[in-house]
Amino acid sequence: MDFAAIPLKRTVEIDVAAGVALLIDATAVQSSKQFEGDLHTVQSLRETVRNPDVSLEAVRDHVRYYKCLDQLMEKFPGDQVKFTWFQTFSNKSIPSAQSSFRWEQLNVLYNIASLYTLLALDLNGVDEGSVALQCKYFQMSAIIWMHLIEVSEGGTGSESKDLTRGDAPVADVATLKAFRLLMLAQAMVCFWRKTLFTGKINDRTVARLASQIHSFYDQCETHAEKSILILSDWIKHIHDKAVYFKAVTLYRMGKDYHTQEQYGVEIACYNQVFKMLSAPTSLNVDTFLGDVSASFKDVKRDNDFIYHQEVPAQAPVLVSPLNMIKTDTPMWEALCKIVDVGVVPALFEDLLPLEIIEASTVFKERQVKYVQENLIAPLDALTKILNAALEENDTSGINLLRSIDGDEVKQVESSMSNLLKTQKNVASKLQESESMLVQEAELDSNYRKQYGSLRWTLPESSIVNKPYHDKLSLLKSYLEKGIQVDLQNSETFKSIDISLITSEDPRMSPGGSPLLDEIATVLKKRAGKKLEVEEKAWHLPLLPQLIDRYKRDKSTDNFETVYLNHLQQAFIADLKFLDNEKKLNNELVTKLQVEGTDNGIVKRLDPRQLYVEDFNYSSQLFNEVKTNTVEGSNFYEDLIKLLDTFYNEVYEFVNSRKMEAQRMSEKLLSTS
């Protein structure tokens, strides 16, 4: 054979669309039914590479599917759809399978390189134009093989594994290197033939071109011998080609020495050619040997009778190779120069991963926490300072009294009820943990009674589970403290005059001291602001901004920036309100101190004063209960986290001890 082509790998029919649809339903916000058009496109592109013909259209189809896989890898986990390909290079068709979009893509790339070799073989190569096109096809194939080699040797770990992994290789590295060098050699042969068509090239240049072809074939043979796939008849062909083009190099060197009148060296070159081609070869070298023989006879006769130059025993070293095949063009750029890929359809553009919803939920929780820490808590602190100043300066506070909403009281009662339920759950889980430790101790004791302490060499339960009992006791003490606090909180709640603090009494309307009226207005305004920002924290949407950013970046990497910008824009007015309230608070406290010292706002203890004291006392108790309930919820939340960790540790410890005991028991039984 003159030129060699790499046979296409084959693949089985695979419902890629169904696999991708499952991925959409599992990882995206939307249903796969919304993307039926894109799924059909994916399946259609996959079908085009299953049984391709040898044409540039087939190359284009492979390239379009390759780009389609790029989009799939960008949108979905790459290890969920299983692909199967058959290596047809050897005598036996070898199947391999892997769940990887990247592996599928590398096999497609393999077939693109193979298609170019088959396209080159389809050309007759009888004129300068077809030879030039053959050269371009072989060159393109070599560039793709080079890309696959770079992936295997210098790509990411996962890419290298996808390409060469033992249980499902695209191809071993030695095979890829041999293919690349074979294509470079054949491209150089085409270039060499093209120069011969022109007839305007000297023998030394032709020798350097032939020397490069010989070098490529010689290197190709080295890697082919290490290849898992390349058969012996291919290696023989490559070897014969290397020998032949070394002979061509020497022949053209001899012709060049003739022009330099170095006839003895010329004869040595021809002698070396005869020696090299005397061995059996798979190539038809008769015509070439005829040309060499004719030149040899002429120069031998002239040297014997006229020049009498000494003939060296060995031919000179081969001339330096001249490589005319450029392979440093980026693979994708080179592909697009030969085949018009056209517009590859954009797929799943509106797909929104569940990660966006999860991020939105997390950011909402952070937003609520941000509002609590940076707006509500500071406003509460300002109000607390102002109320302390009111109490310190002997004000009656009659005009500041505001009834507590009945729903708020019900909410506190519900929270207290939930704390009791949480107590029971925690106590139950502690009991479960303790039961597991007790059972482990009983099991250890039973085995010791059965086999005796001398034979039963596992550490005693009382030693190894002591740290767990200590931690259990500590957790129980935490729970006891929580129960005591909750009980005290419940008793305090029962002592509150609920009807008093929830009543609507006309005596609580503003009136009297202008300063108290001003303070009442300020506190009412703050209460309204707290409700406003709480509502905003829970309901101000961030999801639309996250979706817009994802569609623009095709990534969730910049979501944190979106969130921070959102916070800055959403609450800037509220933060300014807080700054103003801080200044106003200082002014009101100063006024209270002045009036309390100089004038005294209320000096008599009258029924109104008694009412205020009763109301304030119950309100204070209610606020304490409310605060204790919130702190109790936080306490139990932290305790549950500790308990969950402890429960898992006990579970793993007990299971480990059971397995160790079972193994030792079996061992003792087998030796008894």
Summary of the structure (lengths in Angstrom):
residues: 672
radius of gyration: 44.2
end to end distance: 75.2
largest distance: 150.7
contacts: 2010
relative contact order: 0.07
helix: 74%
strand: 2%
